[in-house]
Amino acid sequence: MSHSLTIKDALSHAASLLVESDSAVLDSEVLLAHALQKDRSYFRAWPEKTLTAEELRIFNLLIEKRIAGTPVSYITEEREFWSRAFKTSPDVLIPRPDTELLIEIILHKFNAKRELTILDLGTGSGAIAITLALELNNAHVTAVDFSQEALSIARHNASHHKVGNIQFIHSDWFNNIPNEAFSLIVSNPPYIDCNDPHLLEGDVRFEPHSALVAGHNGFSDIEHITKNAMTFLKPNGILLFEHGYQQGKQVQILLESSGFKSIEQFQDLQGHTRATLGINRNKDS
């Protein structure tokens, strides 16, 4: 780019370079906002302001990273989830709008004043666990991940949002979980088949493989969690998954065969079945 550009021209030029992105204009604005440490509304107020040489240099470096395919959320080390900013890194999955569906379901199912115990399996950045801890003040949330790097990011996010009603445990699923019963077990586990061509496209190329891919055609982690969840659920406790948009029927069958009752399924913003819920009606659990 030229050494003397207005905000408007810099954004326009950057967007023209991001030919591989399906959100080139937005990407450009987010990256310039990060470079300038300004809100994007600043660009609407000052489109003709000339960028300094240093501001332009930093912006160019960020755009080069994006051209190479690096996700915007890894460049800025931040992603919004449920209207809050969460630190991200290549050690964690990037929180996505579709996953907010899990929050909507839980807030609908549970009274905000009720005392709850919640287990979030595979917490990653902590977006789900921290959001629930903030929205459900009387809940105590246990967030689990087998990745120490992910737990470090999650702890940072909990501290940033001043969350007190949460604990983090390093565990491979249930292995290190205390012998207690939870009101809710929620998970956005790996559910992509290793041969899925989408793994070679877009942001997922840069995300941690272990947070995306599961064996048995993408079902191995969902199966493992489902088969062990009863032991850790209170009577009438809820198990809730996010899963692939083509996996709804199989997940329903899996929950039913594992003894869960009152199965419900929920659609994402595109109308695909992306979440399934089952209730532990076993009074002996």
N, C-alpha and C positions, 0 to 999 in steps of 0.2 A: 504493500500500500504506500501511497504518497506520504511524505513527512508532514504534510499540512492538510488535515481533513476535518470537516465538521462532524459532529456526532451523526447527523442524518446520512452523510455520504459514507462514513466509515461503516455504519450498519448496513447500508445498501450494498457496498462492495463486499463485505464479509459474507452476507447472505448469498451473493452470487457465486462465491467460492465453495459454498457448502452444498455441492450438487448431490452428494450421497445422502444428505439428511432430508427427512420428510417434514422437518420443522426448522428450516434454515433461518427464517426471520426470528423466531423465538430463541433459537440457539444463540444467534448473534447478539440479541438484546441481553440475554442472561449473562453471556460471557463479558460483554462490555460493562454491564452493571457490576460484575465481579471485579473487573480490572479497575474500575473507577471507585469501587466501594460506595456505589450509589444505588438507590432504588430505580427500577425501570421507569417510574413516572417522571424521573428527572429528564429523560430523553424527550418526553412530550413537551416539557416546559422549556428546554434549551436545545432544540434540534440544530441550531446554527452555531452553537458553541464549538470553537476549534479545540481539538485535542492537542495536548502537549506531545512532544516527541517521545517522552517516556511513557505516557499513557498509551500512545499508539504502539510502541514497542511491546508493551505487556499484552495488549489486545491481540497483536499479530501472533505472539507466541501461543496464546490460548486458542486462536482460530486454527493455527497449524496442528495443534493437538486434536482438535475436533475433526479437521480434514483427514487425519490419520485414523479416525474412527473412535477415539477415546470418548466415552460417554460424558455428556456435560456435567452430570452429577459427580463424576470422579475428578473432573478438571476443577470444579468449584468446591469439591469436597462437601457438598450440601444438597439435600433434596427435601422438598416440602411433603409432609404427610399429615393429613387431618389439620391443615392450616398451621402446622408447626414445622420449624426447620430442624432437620436431623443431619448430623455429620455422617458422611459416607466415605468409603474408601474401596479399593479393589478387593478388600478382605470380606466385604459384605454385599449382599444382593441390594440393588437399588430399589427402595420402596416405590411401589406403583399405585396409581389411583384405584385400580381394580381391587387391591387388597383392602382398601377402605371399606369395601363391602362387609368384611368380617367385623369391623367396628360397628357398622350400622346394625348388623344382626344382633350383636351382643348387647348393645345399648337398648335395643327393642325388647330383648328377652329378659334382661335383668334390671330391676329397680336400682337407680343410682344410689339410693340410701341403704341398700341391703349390704350386709357383711358377706363378702365373697372371698373364696380362695381360687386363684387363677394360675394355671400353668401354661406358659407359652413355650412350645417346643420348637427349637431352631430359630431363636430370636433374632439372629443377625444384627442389624443396626439397633434393634430394640424398639422399632417403630410401633409394632402392635402392642407389646407389653407396656411401654411407657405411655402410650395414648390411653390404654385402658386404666392404668394407674391414675392418670390425671382426670379422666372422665368419671371414674367410679371411685370416689374418695374413700369409701369404706372397704374397698377390695385390698387384699394383699396378693401381690403378683410375684410369681417365681418365674424367672426367665432363664432358659437353658440353651446352651450351644456347645458343640464339641470343639469349636474353634476358639482358642484363647484370643486370637486377634479380633474376631468378631465381638467377643465379650468385652474387650477393651473399648471398642467403639461404642457398644451399648451402654457401658458404664459412663463413658463420657457424655452421652446423650441424656442419660438419667440425671447426672449431675448438672448439666446445662439447664435442664427443665425443672431442677429442684424437686425431684421425685423422691419421696421418703418411703412410700409403701411398696417397695420392690426389692427383691434380692436376685442375685445372679449366681448360677451354678454351672460349673464346667462339667458337662455330661454328654455321653453318647446316648441321646434320647432318654430313656428312663433309668439308665444304669446307676447314676449317683443321686437320684431323687429320694428324699426322705420318705419313709413309709407313712404318708398322710393322704387323705382323700380330698380331692379338689371339687369345687362347684362347677368348674369349667376347665377343659383342656382345649386349647386353640393352637392351630399350627398352619403355617404356610410352608410345607415341606418340599424338598426336591421332588418333582413329578414329571420331568421331561425324559423321554427315552433317549438313550445315548446316540441313536441313529437319526434323531429328528434333524431335518435340514435347517430348521430355524436357529440351531446352535451356531451356524456359520454366518449368521446375519446380524447386523445391528449391534446394539449395546451388549447383548448376551455373550458376544465373543470375548468381552473384557471382564465379565463377572465370574465369581468363583464357581468352578465346575461343580464342586461338591454341594453347592447351594441350589443347583439347577437340576442335576441329573440323578436319576435313580434306576436301579436294575429292574428286571421283570417288567419291561415295557413302561417304565416310569412308576410302577406301583409298589416297589419293595418297601420304601419308607412309610407310605400310607398303610400298607398291610401290617408292618411291624407296630406302628403306633396303635392302630385299631385293635390288634390282637392283645395288646398289653394295657390298653387304657382303662378297662373295667376295674382293674386292681387299684387304680389311682383316682377313681371317681366316686363321689358320694352317691347314694341312691338319688335318682332323678338328676344326677349331674349330666352336663352336656359335653359332647365331643364335637368340635367344629373344625372343618378343613377348608382351605382353599385347594383347588386342584385344576387340572387341565380342562379346557372347555369341551373336550370329547370324552372325558373320563367319568362323567356324572353317573351313568347307569352302573358302571362297574363299582364305583365307590358306594353307591346305594346298596348293591348286592353284598358287598364286603361288610358294611356296617350291620346289615340285617343278619348275615350269617354269623357275626360275632356277638349277637344278642342285643344289639341296640334297637330301640323302639322309636316310634313317632318320628321317623326319618323325614326331614325337610330339605329341600334344595332351593337354591337362590341363584338369580341371574345377575350377570355383570352389566356394565353400561351398554354393551353390544348385544345384550339379550341371550348370551351364552350361559349355560349352567356352570357356575364357577365355585360354588361353595355348597357343602353338604353338612347337615347337622343330625346327630343322633342322640337319644336320651338313654341313660342307664336306668332302666326300669327294674333291674335286678336288686331286690331288697337286701340280698345277702352280701353285697359288695362292701 
